[in-house]
Amino acid sequence: MLKKAYSRLRDLISVPSADEALLKAQFEVFSNQVPLMYGIVLINAWALAITFMSSAPVWLSTWIPVGLSAICVARLVRWLRSRHLVPSAQAAHKALTQTNRFAFILTAALTLWALSLYPYGDPYMRGNVAFFVAITGVGVIICLQQLPSAASIVAIIINIMFVSYFSMVGITSFAVMSANLVLVSIALLLVVKVQFRHFASAVSARTKLEAANRENARLANVDSLTDLPNRRQFFAHLEAAFSESEGKRLAVGVIDLDGFKPVNDLYGHAVGDSLLFEVGKRLSALVDSNTYISRLGGDEFALTVTDCPDDPTLLLLGEQICTALRTPFVLTEATVQISGSIGFSVYPQLAGDVHQLYERADYALYQGKRNNRGHAVLFTNEHVSAIEESQQLEQVLSKADLEAELSVVFQPIIDIRCEDNVSFEALARWNSPVLGNVSPDRFIPVAERLGLISDLTCAVLKKALAAACRWPDGVRLSFNLSTHDISSSDGVANIFGIILSSGIDPSRVDLEITETAMMYDFSQAKASIEIFKMLGCGIALDDFGTGYSSLSQLHALPLTKIKIDRSFVSGLDKNPASYKIVKSLLALSSDMGLGCVIEGVETREELDAVRKLGGVLVQGYYYSRPVAETEIARFLPKAVAASKAS
């Protein structure tokens, strides 16, 4: 029983150490209450001392108050110095525990001093002693309401000494006052307990809110899938790194995964998410403390390199990243293989601010994906010139009269069994009054960026169909469609209407799409292709083998032809790997019941190799470069050409 009571008393007068946030809050609030508390003690003590100076000994009425005041002032100064500090939980607990001990010593000393003055006063002065003890105790307890242990110590010491002393003096009014002080102290301690409970709850709520805010800030700056910094944090870090660079080399790299979308489409988003997580881990493992990796979104990542090394070393880092991304990813669901391209730009060499630094890295990535996919590309002066040319091109193209300035040339597609032309591929040409003849490789990407590609497609298609209407019925027209043409319902409707109104039999028209265009939005591409197939058009998959489509997706499309990309045909007679690829693709087209056009045949040796493999339809410079409509007659089937000549 006594042990339990002792344990409860110890808990009552001890400072709990479990809640670190509460300890810090107690320290903060109490440090602000200290001046008021010591002010109450000193004012009341000196008021009582002055009352007894004429009757009590000097050491009791003067020197003891001076000593107590010095101690209180020293403690006050110490707390005032620490009031703006943010201590650790351990330091706060130590300071509050010391306060408990000092509360015991100071309360006992002040009460003993006040009671020592009692015998030297008249009844009125003795009443002041009782009043001093009571009112000072109440004031101190109120000041200590955020430190209940110290408040309890003060209340216990005052009441034990006060009740014990005044019970022995034999004065009824003082005995009643003692009992009243006990009741008031109990009431105050109950109020302190309730207030402290509310205080602790408020601190707990604040702690939870701060934790939630920290988590929200973390989530706002961290990619939830890969745990890498997200786009927002990337740019914040880039701004900070740029401001601290002080003219030192700072590089930005933008990474784009090649082949991610087919993985997502084939295996599902769960596998795609797992792949992105593994990509993030692999990229993080490759970099050092000077390199900051982030995920910008989708399959795009970025990095900043502070204290950037020279250009060859930077490109070496990029190639290491690209090599690592080409290594197969072994996931739970499947083993997949992708690649990655990266574009770099460097400050201050070729970028003057943060925006330009990022934009030029992104431009280098774009150029790399077009010309050197799967490798690192550094933004250079040549790119600056290309941007300037592109901007000029954009301005001129946006104001161009497409109907008047665009023309069409045609490249024959030959059946090598009889050496007859069976089709022509229509190719756009732009003769600008400002820029002269502009290559399609230059103006078509610009038209796509400006949103003019649909207008360009319609203008060229009308001209190509008008020319094809004058050809023999057995000669077909092949026409290329862009990603935008087949991913836009308005674009599909416009092309549909142009073919119908041209007067040509739609079955003579082959519409060519690339694997890249098809994979941009497979479901929309499939729907568009089915509409054109219902119209009667043939559907050819252009540049086959260079994209990331799966055989299951190809099988789902109503294709009539595939066109083997020229990259597999170049040096076909000398390259065993190319020979095997073309052989496999020819076999695949045969098994799927599709026609197969082999592009890029430029030499007799390549043609002989194609003939040996069983190829039938060939297109390339060996037979002819693209020609104007006026030169088409010499490529028409011999019988038709003879009848036209007569």
Secondary structure, DSSP 8 states (H G I E B T S, - for coil): -HHHHHHHHHHHTS---S-HHHHHHHHHHHHHHHHHHHHHHHHHHHHHHHHHTTTS-HIIIIIHHHHHHHHHHHHHHHHHHHTT----HHHHHHHHHHHHHHHHHHHHHHHHHHHHHGGGS-HHHHHHHHHHHHHHHHHHHHHTTT-HHHHHHHHHHHHHHHHHHHHHTT-HHHHHHHHHHHHHHHHHHHHHHHHHHHHHHHHHHHHHHHHHHHHHHHHHHB-TTT-SB-HHHHHHHHHHHHHHHTT--EEEEEEEEESHHHHHHHH-HHHHHHHHHHHHHHHHHH--TTEEEEEEETTEEEEEESS---HHHHHHHHHHHHHHHHS-EE-SS-EE--EEEEEEEEETTS-SSHHHHHHHHHHHHHHHHHHSTTSEEE--HHHHHHHHHHHHHHHHHHT--HHHHEEEEEEEEEETTTTEEEEEEEEEEEEETTTEEE-HHHHHHHHHHHT-HHHHHHHHHHHHHHHHTTS-TT-EEEEE--HHHHH-HHHHHHHHHHHHHH-S-GGGEEEEEEHHHHHHTHHHHHHHHHHHHHHT-EEEEEEETSS---HHHHHHS--SEEEE-GGGTTTTTT-HHHHHHHHHHHHHHHHTT-EEEE----SHHHHHHHHHHT--EE-STTT---B-GGGGGGGS-HHHHHHHH-
